[in-house]
Amino acid sequence: MNTTKRKLIIAVDGHSSCGKSTVAKDLAKKINYTYIDSGAMYRVITLFAMRHNLIDGDKLDENKLAHLINDINITFSYNDELKRHETFMNGELVEDEIRSLDVSNNVSLIATIKFVREKMVTLQRKLSEAGAVIMDGRDIGTVVFPNADLKIFMTADVEVRAIRRYKELKDKGDDISLDAIRENVKKRDFIDENRDESPLRKADDAIVLNNSHMTKEEQLEWIVARMAEVE
């Protein structure tokens, strides 16, 4: 049930693998808000580029991607049976595939491209026009919604994030080492924070949530309390 008096726009930014999406999804369900996974949108573009052989090592064929990007349709749906939010690319369910380590290793390359970010920001703003929205990502409070009603910057210790991501992938059956996950987390932090286009940074008016030692329930309670302060 929605516990707020007005339809807020809530921006959740932060480092990779710190649980932004999990908390945002749970919060959206708890207060009956719409959840938009901006990170999934960049992952869809990454998967599309990989399938079309546009990525070679650390090189991306930007010209071909620019030519094809308008052919990519991204939609979201909530699966009542599985109790999860799901992402679709041109009608195809790709929720599990976009969470693979291969996609994770390439998504920062896609996210640095100016025309990709511009297209995603336009779509994100359109999806949020009615308010009562929670969106998580890297630049939601700084670029997409600089006037968001509530901005949260989530983070956690690198080792904590690596272990969480490792358990998530192992539960899905992926054969991957903790060392590989740890290096991926560090690499994504560096790229996200140092890219030219919309680098990851805390908005001046964002509230920091370090969830290294917090349960999901404690995080939800913390955010709901912050929401009450901006009603």
N, C-alpha and C positions, 0 to 999 in steps of 0.2 A: 504493500500500500504506500502511496506517495505521502510522505510525512512533511513535505514542505508546503508553504503557503503560495508560492509562485513557481513558475516553470524556469528553473535555473539552467544555465549552461555551465557544466563542470568540466574543466580541462585537467587531465592527469598526464603529466610528463615525467620523464625519468630515464634511468639507465636500463639497458637491456637485461632481461631475465630477473627483474626485481619484483615481478608479480603485478605489474600495472593492469594487464588485461584481466587477470583473474579477479582482482579486487573491483575493477570497474564493472565487469559482468555481474558479479555478485551484488554490487550496490544497485545496479540498474534493476535487477530482479527484485531486490528488497523494497525499493521505493517506486517501482513501476515507471522507470525512465527508459528511454531508448539508448541502447549501447551501440556505439560506432567504433570499430576496431581499425584505427588508421594504419597501424602497423601491418595488419593483414592486407590492406590495400597495396602497400609497397611490396609485400611478399607475392601478391598475385602478379604484379608487373614483373617481378624477378622470375617467377616460374614461367611466365609467358616468354620472357627473353631467353631463358634456358632452353625451353622447348623449341624455340625457333633458331637455336644456335647463334644467338647474338652476343654471347659471353664467351670469351676465350682467355682463360686465366684471369688476369686483373684488367682485361680490356673489354670494353663494351662498344658494339656498333651502334652509336647514338643515332646516326642518320636513319638506319633501318627501323630502330625503335620509334623514332619520331614519326616515321611514315605509318607505322602499324598501331600506335598507341590508341588511336580513336576506335580501333576495332575491338578493344578490350572493354567488356562490360562487367562491372563488379557489383554484386548484390549480397545482402546478408539475410539470414533467416534463422529463427530459433527452432531447434528440433525438440519437440515436446517429448518424444519417446526417449531420446538420448540425453535430454536435459542439457543441451549445449547450444551455443551460438555457432553458426556455420557460415562459411564464406564460399561464394560461387564465382567462377570465372566463365562468362558466356554460357551460363546455365549449368556448368559442370561443378559438382561438389569437389572442392580442392582443399578443404579444411585441414586434413591430415598432411597432404603433400606439401603445403606451404610452410608447415612447421618443421620440416626436415632440416638436418644440419647443412645439407647442400644448399638449400635456399638461404639459410641463415648466413652462410659464408659469403653469399653474393648480394644480399639485400642492401648492405651499406653502399655498394657500388651503384646500385640503382637509385638509392635515396639521395645521392649527391647531385643528380641530374636536375638542372633548373626546370626544364619543361615538364618533367615528370612531377616534380613537387607542385608546380603551378596547377597542373591538371588535377592532382589529388586535393589540393586546397580548395579549388573551386567546387569539386564534388562534395567534400566534407562540409563546406558551408551550406550547400544546397540541402544536404541531408539533415541539417540542424536548424533550419529556418523556424520551426515551430517551438523550439526550446524544449525543456524537459529532456535534455540530452547529456550523456556522459561520453566523452571521447578521450582515448588515451593515445599517446604517441611520443614524439620527440620535440615537436614545435607547436603543440596545440595552444598553450598559453602565451607563447611569444609571437606566433605568426598567424595561425588559423583563427584563434579567438583571443586577440589581445585584450578584449573587454569582457572576458568570461566572468561570470558571477563568483566562481570559486576556482582557484588554481592550486593544484597540488603537485609538488615535485617529489617523486618517489625515488628512493635509492636503498641500497643494502651493500654490505661488504662483498667484495669480489668472490671470495671463497663461498659465502652463503649462496650467492646467485649461481655460481657454477654447480654447486651440489644440487640445488633445486632444478636446474635445467637438466642435469645428468639423470636425476630420478624420473623426470618427466619423459625424457626420450627412452630410457630403459623400460618404463612402463608401457611404451608403445612398441617395444620389441626392437628398437634400434641398437645395433652393436657399436658402441662408441665409448671412448675412454674419458675419464674425468679430466685428464690432462688436456685433451683436445677441446673439451668444453670450456675449460678455464682459459685457454689461449683464445678461443673464439670470443668469449666475453670481454677479455682485455682488448682484443683487436677492434671489436665493435665500439667499445667505449672511446678508444682513440679516434677512430674514424668519425664517429658521431659528434665528438666534441671539437674536431679540427677541420671539418669540411667547410667549404666556402659558402655553400647554400644552406641557410637555416641550420646552423650548428646547434647541437644540444646545449642548452643553458637554462638555468633557473630564472624564470621571470621575476622581476623585482618584487612583485606583490604575491608571489607564490609561497605557500606554506610547505616546509620540508617534512616529509614523512619517511623516516629511516625505519624500515620494517625488518631489519636483520633478526630481531628477537621478538617479533610480534606474530601472533596467530592471525589467520584470516578474519576471525570474529573480532579481534581487538582492532584490526585495521578498519573494519566496517564501522565499528562504534566510534572510532576516532574521526572518521570522515563525516558521519552523520552529525556529530557534535559540531564540526566546523561548518556544516551546512546551516545548522540552526543559528549560527552567529551572523550569517549574511542574508537571512530571510528579510 
